[in-house]
C-alpha cells in the first residue's frame, strides 16, 4: 500500500519543478515528433543538416523490465454531492430529451400584490359576467326600487323629529332634556341628534357605502361628499362634548351653533328618494324591453345619416348593450365626480380661514361641518331622477323606452329623422275601396300581379291588398328585374312585364288612361304595356301620427321621407296631416330605397326600443330624449348655483367675528335655503313631460 501523498511539497522541490516546466522542450512545450527517415540516405543527411541543434538531455539507462503504468486515484462523491451533480432533464438545452428545442429559463417572479390581484380578479369577473335578460333585470331593479322607497320613507320619518329638535330650540315647546343650552352640558340633546342621524345613515347604508367605495378607488363623487358631511357632523358633536366636559361651556353658548345633523339627515333621505326614482325609471324602461322579442324595433342613432347630418332611423336589431347604457352615469354624477375633490379641499381650507378669525379651537369643527353640509344640498340627488321618472313614465305609456342619459345625449345631437311608409300609415289606415279590371285579365290574376310587385318593392301599399290576396286564394309570385321609378315600379312576373304607378307615371310610360278613371289616390296596373287594372286606395290619417308630425315640426327637426308608396308625396301629407312641407325632405328614389332598406347595415347605437307601430312612439322617444337632456341640464344649473351660493353664504357668515352674525347660518336657516332651491328644481321637472 502506498504512503499517503504529502499535503504540500517542500519549497526547493517546487522551484526545481517550475524551472523544468519553464525550459524549452519541457513537458508542455514538446512538439510532436515526425516519422524518422532512414540513416545513410541523402534525405536523412539533408534533414540532419537543416534541423536545429537540440540540447542534449541525460539519457536514462535502459532496463529489460517493462515500466509499470502510473497509478490512478478514484474519487467518489457522497450522497449530497451526487444530488447536485446528477444530470437532470430540467436543464437540458438540446438533445433527444428536449426535442431539439431551445430551452429558456423562467424569469424571476416579481413580488405579488395580493390585494391588487384580488381587485383585478373581481373586476374581470364582473366584466365577464353575462348580462341579465330584460325580464330578470326588470325584476331586480323593481325590487330594489321598492326597497329604496320604503327606506326613504323611514328616513324621512326619522328626520322629522331631528328637524324639530334643531328648529324649535327657541320656541319653548321642547322638553328640558332636549334643550341645547340648558346648563351648558347638552348631552341628552346631542345624544338624540346623533342617534337619529345614525339611524338615518343606516337607512342609506348602501348610498354611503358607495361613497366610501368611490373614495377607496380615488374617484370621489356626490356620495363621498355625503360621507364627509356625516363625518364632519360627528366631529363637531365630539368637540362640543369635549369642551363642555373640560371647560363647562359650549361654543359661545348659542343656539345658532347647533350641530348640522338635521341637514345631513335630510341629504341622506333625499338621496334615497332620488335613487328610488332612478331605479323605478329603470324598472319601467326594462319592462318595455322585456315585452318585445330578442330582435325588436329599435331607434338607432347614426352619424352622417343623410347629407352629413346625424339622425335617427328605425331598425330591427338586438339591443345587447341597452341595459349597461341605461345605467351609465348621468351628467350630474360626472360633474360632481369632477367637483367633489375640489369641494372637499375647499371645505377644509375655508374652515381653516374662518377659524383663523377666532380663538376657539372648536370653531374649526363647526365651520367644517357647516361647509360640508352646504356642499351636499338636497338638489344633488334629484336633478336627473326627477326628470327621468316623468319622461320614462310618458314613454312607457306610449310604448317606448329610452336608455337613460345615453339616449338623451344621442337625441340632443340628432338633426334629422327618417320616416318610412309604416310610420305614416300603419296597419289599418290603408284600405282598398275598389278594383276595376280592364282587358282580358281576371280578378285573381290582377290581384296576384299587383300584390307580388308591391311586396317585392317593399311598398306600404301592400297592406291594403294583403287581406284581399289572402281571402281570394291568390298567391304571391316571384318577381325578377325589379325597377323603381319616381311614382312607379316595374318587374317581370313569369313571361309578363308588370308596371304599377300613379297617373303621371303611366303617362310617362306611354300608357293611355281613360279620363273617367283618373284619380289622385288611385294606383294603376299594366301588363305587357296594356292597362289592366285600377286600384282605388283610401288613406285614413291617424290622429296619433298627426300629433307626432306636429311635435317634430315644433322641434324644427328635418323629416326625411324614405317612402316607397308611390302615392305618398309632400302634397298628400300637407292635405292629410296639415304639416309644413318646408320641414319635409323628399329625396330621390335611389336615396329613399337605400334609407328604407331593412337590410341596410347601420353604424350607430340603439337609443330606444319600440313596442308599438306607427310614428307616435318613434317620435315620442326622440322628443322625450331631447327634453330629458334639456331639463336635466337646467336642473344641474340650479343645483350648481345653489351649491356655490350656499358656500359663499356660509363663508361670509363664518368669517364674522360677532356670534350673532355667525349664528345666521343655523341649521334651520340652512334648511330653508336648501328647500327653496329644491322647490325651484321640482317646478322645472314638472314641465319636462308636458309637451
C-alpha positions in Angstrom: 0.0 0.0 0.0 1.3 3.4 -1.0 2.1 6.1 1.5 -0.4 8.9 1.5 0.6 12.0 -0.6 2.0 14.9 1.4 -0.2 17.8 1.7 2.4 20.2 0.2 5.9 19.7 -1.4 8.9 21.5 0.0 9.8 24.9 -1.4 13.1 23.9 -3.0 11.5 21.0 -4.9 8.7 23.2 -6.1 11.3 25.7 -7.6 13.1 22.9 -9.5 9.8 21.6 -10.9 8.8 25.1 -12.1 12.2 25.6 -13.8 11.9 22.4 -15.7 8.4 23.4 -16.9 9.6 26.8 -18.0 12.5 25.4 -20.1 12.0 24.9 -23.8 11.1 21.4 -24.7 9.6 20.9 -21.4 6.7 18.8 -20.6 4.1 21.1 -22.1 6.2 22.5 -25.0 7.5 19.3 -26.5 6.4 19.2 -30.2 5.1 16.1 -31.8 7.9 14.0 -33.5 7.8 13.4 -37.2 8.5 10.0 -38.6 12.3 9.5 -38.8 14.0 8.9 -42.2 16.4 6.0 -42.7 20.0 6.8 -41.8 22.5 6.9 -44.6 20.2 8.3 -47.2 20.6 11.7 -48.8 17.2 12.7 -47.4 18.3 11.8 -43.9 21.6 13.8 -44.3 19.8 16.9 -45.6 17.2 16.7 -42.8 20.0 16.4 -40.3 21.8 19.5 -41.6 18.6 21.5 -41.7 17.3 20.6 -38.3 18.3 22.9 -35.4 20.6 21.5 -32.9 18.8 20.2 -29.9 20.0 20.5 -26.4 21.4 17.3 -25.0 19.5 15.8 -22.2 20.7 13.0 -19.9 19.6 9.6 -21.0 18.1 7.1 -18.7 19.6 3.7 -18.6 17.7 1.0 -20.4 16.4 -1.9 -18.5 14.9 -5.1 -19.7 11.9 -4.8 -17.3 8.7 -3.2 -18.6 7.8 0.0 -16.8 4.7 -0.1 -14.6 1.8 2.1 -15.7 1.1 5.1 -13.5 -1.3 4.6 -10.7 -4.7 6.4 -10.8 -6.8 7.6 -7.9 -10.6 7.1 -7.9 -12.7 9.7 -6.1 -16.3 9.0 -5.1 -18.9 11.7 -4.2 -21.1 11.4 -1.3 -24.9 11.4 -1.4 -25.1 15.2 -1.1 -22.7 15.7 -4.0 -24.4 13.2 -6.2 -27.7 15.0 -5.8 -26.1 18.2 -7.2 -24.0 16.7 -10.0 -26.6 14.1 -11.2 -27.9 15.0 -14.7 -31.4 16.4 -14.7 -33.8 16.7 -17.6 -35.0 20.1 -16.4 -31.7 21.8 -17.5 -31.2 20.1 -20.9 -30.7 22.7 -23.6 -31.0 20.5 -26.6 -31.0 16.8 -27.5 -33.3 14.0 -27.7 -35.0 14.5 -24.4 -35.7 18.2 -25.1 -36.8 17.6 -28.6 -34.0 19.7 -30.1 -35.8 22.9 -29.0 -34.1 25.7 -27.2 -34.9 25.9 -23.5 -35.5 29.3 -21.9 -35.0 29.6 -18.2 -38.0 31.2 -16.4 -37.8 34.9 -15.5 -37.6 35.7 -11.8 -41.0 36.3 -10.4 -41.9 39.8 -9.2 -43.3 40.4 -5.8 -47.1 39.8 -5.9 -49.5 42.4 -4.7 -52.3 40.1 -3.4 -54.7 43.0 -2.7 -54.3 44.3 -6.3 -54.7 40.9 -7.8 -57.9 40.3 -5.8 -59.4 43.6 -7.1 -58.3 42.9 -10.7 -59.8 39.4 -10.5 -63.1 40.8 -9.1 -63.2 43.4 -11.9 -62.6 40.7 -14.6 -65.3 38.5 -13.2 -67.7 41.5 -13.1 -66.9 42.4 -16.7 -67.1 38.8 -17.9 -70.4 38.1 -16.1 -73.2 37.7 -18.6 -75.8 40.5 -18.8 -79.1 39.7 -17.2 -82.1 39.2 -19.5 -84.5 42.1 -19.6 -87.2 40.3 -17.6 -84.8 39.4 -14.7 -83.2 42.9 -14.9 -86.7 44.4 -14.5 -87.5 42.3 -11.5 -84.1 43.1 -9.9 -84.4 46.9 -10.3 -88.1 46.9 -9.4 -87.4 45.1 -6.1 -84.5 47.4 -5.3 -86.7 50.5 -6.1 -89.4 49.3 -3.7 -86.7 48.7 -1.1 -85.3 52.2 -1.6 -88.7 53.8 -1.4 -89.5 52.1 1.9 -86.2 53.1 3.4 -86.6 56.7 2.1 -90.0 56.9 3.9 -88.4 55.6 7.1 -85.5 58.1 6.7 -88.0 61.0 6.3 -89.9 59.8 9.4 -86.7 59.8 11.4 -85.6 63.1 10.0 -88.8 65.0 11.2 -88.0 64.8 14.9 -84.4 65.7 14.2 -85.5 68.8 12.3 -87.9 69.6 15.2 -85.1 69.5 17.7 -82.9 71.7 15.6 -85.6 74.3 14.7 -87.7 74.5 17.8 -84.9 75.3 20.3 -86.2 78.8 20.8 -89.9 78.1 20.5 -90.3 76.8 24.1 -92.1 73.6 23.1 -89.3 71.1 23.6 -88.9 69.3 27.0 -86.0 70.3 29.1 -83.8 67.3 28.4 -83.8 68.2 24.7 -82.7 71.8 25.3 -79.3 72.5 23.8 -78.4 75.5 26.0 -79.7 74.1 29.3 -76.9 74.1 32.0 -74.1 74.1 29.5 -74.0 70.3 29.2 -76.3 69.4 26.3 -75.5 65.7 26.5 -79.1 64.4 26.1 -79.9 66.7 23.2 -76.7 65.8 21.4 -77.3 62.1 22.1 -80.7 62.2 20.5 -79.4 64.1 17.5 -76.5 61.7 16.9 -78.8 58.7 17.4 -81.3 59.9 14.9 -78.6 60.8 12.4 -77.1 57.3 12.8 -80.5 55.7 12.2 -80.9 57.7 9.0 -77.4 56.8 7.9 -78.3 53.1 8.5 -81.3 53.6 6.2 -78.9 54.8 3.5 -76.1 52.5 4.2 -75.8 51.4 0.5 -75.5 55.1 -0.6 -72.9 55.8 2.0 -71.1 52.6 1.1 -71.0 53.6 -2.5 -69.3 56.9 -1.4 -66.7 55.0 0.6 -66.0 52.7 -2.3 -65.5 55.7 -4.6 -63.1 57.2 -2.1 -61.1 54.0 -1.9 -60.9 53.9 -5.7 -59.8 57.6 -5.6 -62.9 58.6 -7.6 -64.9 60.6 -5.1 -68.4 61.7 -6.1 -71.5 63.1 -4.5 -71.9 60.1 -2.3 -68.4 60.7 -1.0 -69.3 64.3 -0.1 -72.3 63.0 1.8 -70.0 60.6 3.8 -67.6 63.5 4.5 -70.5 65.7 5.7 -71.7 62.9 8.1 -68.1 62.5 9.5 -67.7 66.3 10.0 -71.0 66.4 11.9 -69.8 63.8 14.3 -66.5 65.6 14.7 -68.3 68.8 15.7 -70.6 66.9 18.2 -67.5 65.4 19.7 -65.8 68.8 20.1 -69.0 70.1 21.8 -69.0 67.2 24.3 -65.2 67.6 25.0 -65.4 71.3 25.5 -68.5 71.1 27.8 -66.8 68.4 29.8 -63.5 70.1 30.3 -64.4 73.8 30.4 -68.0 73.6 31.4 -69.2 75.8 28.5 -70.1 75.4 24.8 -69.1 77.4 21.8 -70.5 80.9 22.6 -73.3 79.0 24.4 -75.6 80.0 21.5 -78.4 78.0 19.8 -77.2 79.1 16.4 -74.2 76.8 16.8 -76.2 73.6 16.8 -74.8 70.6 15.1 -75.8 70.2 11.4 -77.2 66.7 12.0 -80.6 67.7 10.6 -79.0 68.9 7.3 -77.0 65.7 6.9 -80.0 63.5 7.6 -82.2 65.4 5.1 -79.5 65.0 2.5 -79.3 61.2 3.1 -83.1 60.9 3.0 -83.3 62.9 -0.3 -80.5 60.7 -1.7 -82.6 57.6 -1.0 -85.6 59.3 -2.6 -83.7 60.2 -5.7 -82.3 56.7 -6.0 -85.8 55.3 -5.6 -87.0 57.4 -8.6 -84.0 56.4 -10.6 -84.4 52.7 -10.2 -88.2 53.0 -10.6 -87.5 54.6 -14.0 -85.1 51.7 -14.8 -87.9 49.2 -14.0 -90.4 50.9 -16.4 -87.7 51.0 -19.1 -86.8 47.3 -18.7 -90.5 46.4 -18.7 -90.9 47.7 -22.2 -87.7 46.0 -23.2 -88.9 42.7 -21.8 -92.2 43.0 -23.6 -90.6 42.8 -27.1 -88.7 39.9 -28.5 -84.9 39.5 -28.8 -84.8 41.3 -32.1 -87.1 44.2 -31.8 -88.0 47.5 -33.4 -85.3 49.9 -32.3 -84.5 53.6 -32.7 -80.8 53.8 -33.9 -78.7 57.0 -33.7 -76.4 57.3 -36.7 -73.8 59.8 -37.6 -73.7 61.1 -41.2 -77.0 59.6 -41.9 -78.1 61.9 -44.6 -76.3 64.9 -46.1 -73.6 64.7 -43.5 -76.1 65.2 -40.7 -76.7 62.8 -37.8 -80.1 61.5 -37.1 -82.4 58.6 -36.2 -83.7 55.6 -38.2 -85.7 52.5 -37.3 -84.1 49.1 -37.5 -84.9 45.6 -36.3 -81.9 45.0 -34.1 -80.8 43.2 -30.9 -80.2 45.8 -28.2 -77.3 44.0 -26.5 -75.8 46.9 -24.6 -79.2 48.6 -23.8 -79.1 47.9 -20.1 -75.5 48.9 -19.5 -76.0 52.2 -21.4 -79.2 52.9 -19.4 -77.4 52.5 -16.1 -74.4 54.6 -17.2 -73.6 57.7 -15.1 -75.6 60.8 -16.0 -74.2 64.3 -16.4 -74.9 65.3 -12.8 -72.9 62.3 -11.5 -70.0 63.1 -13.8 -69.9 66.8 -12.9 -70.0 66.0 -9.2 -67.2 63.5 -9.7 -65.1 66.3 -11.1 -66.1 68.9 -8.4 -66.1 66.6 -5.3 -62.3 66.6 -4.7 -62.2 70.3 -5.1 -65.2 70.8 -2.7 -63.5 68.5 -0.1 -60.3 70.5 -0.2 -62.2 73.8 -0.4 -64.2 72.9 2.7 -61.1 72.3 4.8 -59.3 75.4 3.5 -62.3 77.7 4.1 -62.9 76.2 7.5 -59.2 77.0 8.4 -59.6 80.5 7.1 -62.8 81.0 9.1 -61.3 79.6 12.2 -58.3 82.0 12.0 -60.6 84.9 13.0 -61.5 83.2 16.3 -59.5 82.0 19.2 -61.6 78.9 20.0 -60.3 75.7 18.5 -63.8 74.3 18.5 -64.7 76.9 15.9 -62.9 75.0 13.2 -65.1 71.9 13.6 -68.2 74.0 13.5 -67.1 75.8 10.3 -66.1 72.5 8.7 -69.5 70.9 9.5 -71.2 74.0 8.0 -69.2 73.9 4.8 -69.6 70.2 4.2 -73.3 70.4 4.8 -73.5 73.2 2.2 -71.6 71.0 -0.3 -74.4 68.4 -0.4 -77.6 70.3 -1.0 -80.8 68.3 -1.4 -80.8 69.1 -5.1 -77.8 66.9 -5.6 -79.5 63.6 -6.0 -82.8 64.9 -7.6 -81.5 66.7 -10.6 -81.7 63.8 -13.0 -84.1 61.3 -11.4 -86.9 63.9 -11.1 -86.9 64.4 -14.9 -86.1 60.8 -15.9 -89.0 59.4 -13.8 -91.5 61.6 -15.7 -90.1 61.1 -19.1 -89.9 57.3 -18.7 -93.5 57.2 -17.4 -94.7 59.1 -20.5 -92.7 56.9 -22.9 -93.9 53.7 -21.3 -97.5 54.8 -21.8 -96.7 55.4 -25.5 -95.0 52.0 -25.9 -91.4 53.2 -26.0 -88.3 53.2 -23.7 -85.1 55.3 -23.9 -81.8 54.1 -22.4 -81.4 56.9 -19.9 -78.9 59.6 -20.2 -77.0 57.9 -23.0 -80.2 58.1 -25.2 -80.7 61.7 -24.1 -77.3 62.7 -25.4 -77.9 60.9 -28.7 -81.3 62.6 -29.1 -79.8 66.0 -28.4 -77.3 65.6 -31.2 -79.8 64.5 -33.8 -80.8 66.7 -36.7 -82.9 64.5 -38.9 -85.3 61.6 -38.6 -86.0 59.0 -41.3 -89.7 58.3 -41.7 -91.0 55.3 -43.7 -94.3 54.1 -45.0 -95.3 52.2 -41.9 -94.6 55.3 -39.7 -97.1 57.5 -41.6 -99.8 54.9 -42.4 -99.6 51.9 -40.0 -101.8 48.9 -40.3 -105.5 49.7 -40.5 -105.1 53.2 -42.1 -104.9 51.9 -45.7 -107.9 50.2 -47.3 -108.8 49.0 -50.8 -112.0 50.8 -51.8 -112.4 49.2 -55.2 -110.7 47.4 -58.1 -111.6 47.8 -61.8 -110.4 45.1 -64.2 -109.6 46.1 -67.8 -108.9 43.8 -70.8 -108.9 40.0 -70.8 -107.3 39.6 -67.3 -109.1 38.0 -64.4 -109.6 39.5 -60.9 -107.3 36.9 -59.3 -104.6 37.5 -61.8 -104.5 41.3 -61.3 -104.6 40.9 -57.6 -101.7 38.4 -57.7 -99.7 40.6 -60.1 -100.2 43.8 -58.1 -99.6 42.1 -54.7 -96.5 40.4 -55.8 -95.0 43.6 -57.3 -95.9 45.7 -54.2 -94.5 43.1 -51.8 -91.2 42.8 -53.8 -90.8 46.5 -53.8 -91.4 46.9 -50.1 -94.2 49.4 -50.6 -96.6 50.2 -47.8 -99.5 49.8 -50.3 -99.2 46.0 -49.9 -101.0 46.3 -46.5 -104.1 47.4 -48.5 -104.0 44.3 -50.7 -102.8 41.7 -48.2 -106.2 40.7 -46.9 -107.7 40.6 -50.4 -104.9 38.4 -51.7 -105.4 36.0 -48.7 -109.2 36.0 -49.0 -109.3 35.2 -52.7 -106.7 32.4 -52.6 -104.2 34.4 -54.6 -100.5 33.6 -54.3 -97.5 35.9 -54.4 -95.3 35.2 -57.4 -91.6 35.7 -57.7 -90.6 39.0 -59.3 -87.4 39.5 -61.4 -85.9 42.6 -62.9 -87.5 44.9 -60.3 -87.0 48.6 -61.1 -88.2 51.6 -59.0 -89.0 54.9 -60.6 -90.4 58.2 -59.5 -94.1 57.4 -59.0 -94.0 53.8 -60.1 -92.3 50.4 -60.4 -91.9 47.6 -62.9 -90.9 43.9 -62.8 -91.2 40.7 -64.7 -93.6 38.0 -63.3 -93.2 34.9 -65.4 -93.3 35.9 -69.0 -95.3 39.1 -68.3 -93.9 42.6 -67.7 -95.9 44.3 -65.0 -95.9 48.0 -64.1 -97.7 49.9 -61.3 -97.8 53.6 -60.5 -99.6 56.8 -60.4 -101.4 58.5 -63.3 -98.4 60.6 -64.2 -96.2 57.6 -64.2 -98.5 55.8 -66.6 -98.5 58.8 -68.9 -94.7 59.0 -68.8 -94.5 55.3 -69.8 -96.8 55.9 -72.8 -99.8 54.1 -71.3 -103.2 55.7 -72.0 -105.6 56.0 -69.1 -109.2 56.9 -69.8 -110.2 60.3 -68.3 -113.1 58.8 -66.3 -110.5 56.6 -64.4 -108.2 59.4 -63.4 -107.8 59.8 -59.6 -105.1 61.2 -57.4 -105.1 58.3 -54.9 -105.6 55.5 -57.5 -102.8 53.1 -58.4 -102.8 51.7 -62.0 -101.5 48.3 -63.1 -100.4 47.5 -66.6 -99.5 44.1 -68.0 -97.3 44.0 -71.1 -97.7 47.7 -71.6 -101.5 47.5 -71.5 -103.7 49.0 -68.8 -105.1 46.0 -66.8 -106.4 47.3 -63.5 -107.2 50.4 -61.4 -106.9 50.1 -57.6 -108.7 52.8 -55.5 -106.8 53.3 -52.2 -108.2 55.1 -49.2 -105.7 56.9 -46.9 -107.1 57.5 -43.4 -104.8 59.7 -41.4 -104.2 58.7 -37.8 -104.6 61.3 -35.1 -101.6 60.0 -33.2 -99.4 60.2 -36.4 -100.7 63.8 -36.9 -99.8 64.7 -33.4 -96.3 63.2 -33.8 -95.7 65.1 -37.0 -96.7 68.3 -35.3 -94.4 67.6 -32.4 -91.5 67.1 -34.9 -92.5 70.3 -36.6 -92.3 72.2 -33.3 -88.8 70.7 -32.7 -87.7 72.0 -36.1 -86.3 68.6 -37.0 -85.8 67.7 -40.6 -88.0 64.8 -41.6 -86.7 62.6 -44.4 -89.5 60.8 -46.3 -87.8 57.4 -47.1 -91.1 56.1 -48.5 -91.8 53.6 -51.3 -95.5 54.2 -51.6 -96.0 55.8 -55.0 -98.8 58.0 -53.7 -97.1 59.5 -50.6 -95.9 63.0 -51.5 -95.5 66.3 -49.9 -98.9 67.5 -51.1 -100.5 64.3 -49.7 -99.0 64.9 -46.2 -100.0 68.6 -46.3 -103.6 67.7 -47.2 -103.9 64.7 -44.8 -101.9 66.0 -41.7 -101.6 69.7 -42.2 -97.8 69.8 -41.8 -95.4 72.3 -43.3 -93.8 70.9 -46.4 -90.8 73.0 -45.9 -89.7 70.8 -42.9 -90.0 67.7 -45.0 -87.3 66.3 -47.3 -88.3 64.1 -50.2 -85.1 62.6 -51.6 -84.7 60.9 -55.0 -85.9 57.4 -55.4 -82.4 55.9 -55.1 -81.8 57.5 -51.7 -85.3 56.6 -50.5 -84.7 53.0 -51.3 -81.3 53.0 -49.6 -82.6 54.6 -46.4 -85.6 52.3 -46.2 -83.8 49.1 -46.9 -84.4 46.8 -43.9 -81.1 45.0 -44.6 -79.1 48.2 -44.6 -76.3 47.9 -42.1 -76.4 50.7 -39.6 -73.4 52.3 -37.8 -74.7 53.7 -34.6 -76.1 52.9 -31.2 -79.5 51.8 -30.1 -81.2 54.7 -28.4 -84.7 53.5 -27.7 -86.9 50.4 -28.2 -90.4 50.5 -29.5 -93.2 48.2 -28.6 -95.8 49.7 -30.9 -96.0 50.6 -34.6 -96.5 54.0 -36.1 -94.8 57.3 -35.9 -96.1 58.2 -32.4 -93.8 56.1 -30.2 -90.9 56.7 -32.6 -91.2 60.5 -32.4 -92.0 60.3 -28.6 -88.8 58.5 -27.9 -86.7 61.1 -29.8 -88.5 64.2 -28.3 -88.5 62.6 -24.9 -84.8 62.1 -25.0 -84.3 65.7 -26.1 -86.4 67.0 -23.2 -84.6 64.7 -20.8 -81.3 66.2 -21.9 -82.5 69.8 -21.7 -84.3 69.7 -18.4 -81.5 67.7 -16.7 -79.1 70.4 -17.8 -81.4 73.1 -16.3 -81.7 71.2 -13.0 -77.9 70.8 -13.0 -77.5 74.6 -13.3 -80.0 75.1 -10.5 -78.0 72.6 -8.3 -74.6 74.2 -9.1 -76.0 77.7 -8.4 -77.4 76.6 -5.1 -74.2 74.9 -4.1 -72.0 77.9 -5.0 -74.3 80.4 -3.4 -74.5 78.2 -0.3 -70.7 78.0 0.1 -70.4 81.8 -0.4 -73.1 82.5 2.3 -71.5 80.0 4.7 -68.1 81.5 4.2 -69.4 85.0 4.7 -71.1 84.3 8.0 -68.4 82.0 9.4 -65.9 84.7 8.8 -67.7 87.2 11.0 -66.4 87.8 14.5 -69.8 88.5 16.1 -71.5 85.4 17.4 -75.0 86.7 16.4 -73.9 87.2 12.8 -72.3 83.8 12.6 -75.4 82.2 14.0 -77.3 83.3 10.9 -76.4 80.0 9.2 -78.1 77.9 11.8 -79.5 74.5 10.7 -83.0 76.0 10.5 -81.9 78.8 8.2 -79.8 76.5 6.0 -82.7 74.1 5.7 -85.0 76.8 4.5 -82.3 77.9 2.0 -82.0 74.4 0.6 -85.7 73.7 0.3 -86.2 76.9 -1.7 -83.7 75.7 -4.4 -85.2 72.2 -4.3 -88.7 73.7 -4.9 -87.3 75.5 -8.0 -85.8 72.3 -9.3 -89.1 70.4 -8.7 -91.1 73.0 -10.6 -88.7 72.8 -13.5 -89.1 69.0 -13.6 -92.9 69.2 -13.5 -92.8 70.7 -17.0 -90.4 68.2 -18.5 -93.1 65.7 -19.6 -95.7 68.2 -20.7 -95.4 68.5 -24.4 
